C-alpha cells in the first residue's frame, strides 16, 4: 500500500494510491493515528478504494510530507559514509569500533519536516549547506524494551528522508562534544510516498532491502548506493530506540546517510573543494526505488542574529 498526503480545499488530506491516482481517505485523518490501531490504515484505504472518487494523478497533486512525525531519530548505519565524514579531520580514518557496537543516533527536529517539493532555506550563518540521502522507517506500533525480533513487527513502512545539514555550523558546535543540533535544525524533507513494509517483502536483502538510492544536484548525479549496504537493520534500530523508553506510531528512524550520499563525505574523501556546497537556486533530487523521492529548491534564508555570553 502507498499513502500520500496532499493539500486540498479542506486542508491536508491523506490519500491511497491506485496505480498513480490519488483516492482520498476521509478528511481529518493523519498517518500516526491510523497506524496506532492495528489494521485501521488497511481497512480505511480499502474502503476508500471501493467507494471514493478518483482524484488527481500523483504528478499533479500538491504533495506534503506523508506525516508529521512526533519524534525523529537519525542513525548511522553505513560504514563507508561514517569513515568518509571522519576523514574531514583524519585522512586515514575508518569507521570506529563503536560503530559496530551500537547503532548510534541523534534526535532531529520534528518541526523541521518539509514536503517533498517544498523550498528549503539556507540556515542562518551557514556557508557549507549539504544534503543527506537516507530512508526512514516509520513506527506503526508502540513498544518499549523490544528485542530485534519483536521490533520488526513495530515497523509499519518506509519513506525517503533527506536530512539537510549546515556542515560548518554542525562541525563548530560539535567541538563541544554535543550535537549535532543547529547543524540539523532547519529542514528534513520527506519523500512523496509512505510505503507499507509488505510492499518491500520481495526485495528483502541482508540487513535491509535491495533498493537503489540516488541523489542529484541540478540534475547531475552526485552519489548512488544500495539500501542493503546498511550494517544495522531497521528492526535493530527500532530495538535500540526502544531501550529504556518507548517508541510510538509515527516516530521516524532514519537509516543515516548512504555511501556517497552527501557532500561532506565527498569533501572528506577528495578535499573540501571537490564539489561546492548548496547555494540558493540549486535543486536537490533524491530517488529510491519503490519509495519515490524528493525534489527541493534551495532558497535564501534568514540572517544569523548576534548572540554572546552574558546577554
Secondary structure, DSSP 8 states (H G I E B T S, - for coil): -EEEEEEETTEEEEEEEETTEEEE--TT--HHHHHHSTTHHHHHHHHHHHHS-EEEEGGGS-EE-S---S-EEEE---HHHHHHHHTTT-TT----GGGGT---EEEE-GGGEE-TT--EE--TT-SSEE--EEEEEEE-S-EES--HHHHHTTEEEEEEEEE-EEHHHHHHHGGGT---SGGG-S-EEE-S-EEEGGGGGGGEETTEE--EEEEEETTEEEEEEEGGG-SS-HHHHHHHHTTTSEE-TT-EEE----TT-SHHHHHHHH-TTSS--B-TT-EEEEEETTTEEEEEEEE---------TT-
